[in-house]
Amino acid sequence: LRFSCRRGGGLVQAGGSLRLSCSASESIFSIGAMHWYRQAPGKQRELVAGITSGGRGNYADSVKGRFTISRNNAKNTVDLQMNRLKPEDTANYYCHTKIYGVDYWGKGTLVTVSS
């Protein structure tokens, strides 16, 4: 299983929006939870949002109410809509899933939020 970024990050001003999109090389229909993580310079990678196979999302407190995770099993994609971005959201963002105990990561995409 491989992930590729269909729509990536970039530079945005604080208060702006970006949408990240990861495309899987195989069907995600039978895959369980999928996630978006991020890693800021000098910090550990942290879980931003997850979505169950049934489409229920859960979020880190720092992004709750601003970010929305979604998945399209027909298109094999998992997206992260990011609104009201803050400078502290600046990080490399990674899509992720785990299958039978094996972690699968997308290549990071850089999101930079200027103040």
C-alpha positions as semicolon CSV with decimal commas, in nm:
position;residue;x (nm);y (nm);z (nm)
1;L;0,000;0,000;0,000
2;R;0,136;0,341;-0,093
3;F;-0,001;0,689;-0,044
4;S;0,051;0,982;-0,276
5;C;-0,053;1,341;-0,228
6;R;-0,316;1,450;-0,478
7;R;-0,341;1,788;-0,319
8;G;-0,067;1,910;-0,094
9;G;0,028;2,182;0,142
10;G;0,172;2,523;0,080
11;L;0,204;2,869;0,226
12;V;-0,105;3,038;0,365
13;Q;-0,173;3,336;0,589
14;A;-0,315;3,290;0,934
15;G;-0,691;3,254;0,917
16;G;-0,675;3,094;0,575
17;S;-0,766;2,744;0,458
18;L;-0,596;2,449;0,289
19;R;-0,712;2,105;0,187
20;L;-0,480;1,806;0,192
21;S;-0,563;1,490;0,002
22;C;-0,394;1,151;0,007
23;S;-0,461;0,887;-0,256
24;A;-0,401;0,519;-0,180
25;S;-0,259;0,277;-0,434
26;E;-0,513;0,013;-0,334
27;S;-0,874;0,003;-0,227
28;I;-0,930;0,148;0,119
29;F;-1,277;0,000;0,144
30;S;-1,164;-0,272;0,383
31;I;-0,911;-0,059;0,568
32;G;-1,004;0,044;0,918
33;A;-0,905;0,374;1,068
34;M;-0,703;0,623;0,867
35;H;-0,522;0,922;1,011
36;W;-0,344;1,248;0,952
37;Y;-0,036;1,320;1,162
38;R;0,189;1,623;1,167
39;Q;0,542;1,699;1,276
40;A;0,667;2,048;1,342
41;P;1,041;2,128;1,342
42;G;1,202;2,004;1,661
43;K;0,885;1,834;1,781
44;Q;0,752;1,481;1,788
45;R;0,502;1,360;1,535
46;E;0,149;1,401;1,668
47;L;-0,191;1,269;1,571
48;V;-0,410;1,541;1,423
49;A;-0,722;1,353;1,315
50;G;-0,850;1,002;1,254
51;I;-1,148;0,858;1,075
52;T;-1,304;0,516;1,123
53;S;-1,410;0,286;0,842
54;G;-1,763;0,407;0,906
55;G;-1,665;0,770;0,862
56;R;-1,657;0,889;1,221
57;G;-1,389;1,150;1,278
58;N;-1,192;1,231;1,590
59;Y;-0,956;1,519;1,645
60;A;-0,679;1,653;1,859
61;D;-0,801;1,928;2,088
62;S;-0,576;2,178;1,915
63;V;-0,760;2,140;1,583
64;K;-1,112;2,052;1,694
65;G;-1,367;2,276;1,526
66;R;-1,119;2,391;1,261
67;F;-1,013;2,071;1,080
68;T;-1,233;1,808;0,917
69;I;-1,115;1,465;0,808
70;S;-1,302;1,271;0,540
71;R;-1,257;0,960;0,333
72;N;-1,392;0,845;-0,002
73;N;-1,373;0,468;-0,027
74;A;-1,477;0,474;-0,393
75;K;-1,187;0,704;-0,484
76;N;-0,941;0,562;-0,226
77;T;-0,872;0,902;-0,079
78;V;-0,849;1,056;0,265
79;D;-0,867;1,433;0,296
80;L;-0,803;1,691;0,562
81;Q;-0,982;2,024;0,532
82;M;-0,802;2,284;0,744
83;N;-0,976;2,613;0,823
84;R;-0,883;2,911;1,038
85;L;-0,519;2,808;1,021
86;K;-0,278;2,934;1,284
87;P;0,101;2,973;1,274
88;E;0,128;2,684;1,520
89;D;-0,029;2,456;1,256
90;T;0,294;2,486;1,057
91;A;0,430;2,134;1,010
92;N;0,481;1,846;0,772
93;Y;0,155;1,654;0,746
94;Y;0,139;1,279;0,684
95;C;-0,146;1,042;0,606
96;H;-0,129;0,706;0,779
97;T;-0,297;0,376;0,834
98;K;-0,205;0,052;1,005
99;I;-0,287;-0,289;0,858
100;Y;-0,219;-0,608;1,054
101;G;0,024;-0,417;1,275
102;V;0,218;-0,261;0,987
103;D;0,232;0,117;0,960
104;Y;0,187;0,278;0,618
105;W;0,283;0,644;0,581
106;G;0,243;0,891;0,303
107;K;0,527;1,127;0,221
108;G;0,497;1,443;0,421
109;T;0,353;1,758;0,274
110;L;0,459;2,091;0,420
111;V;0,204;2,339;0,548
112;T;0,338;2,681;0,642
113;V;0,112;2,935;0,808
114;S;0,242;3,290;0,824
115;S;0,130;3,535;1,089
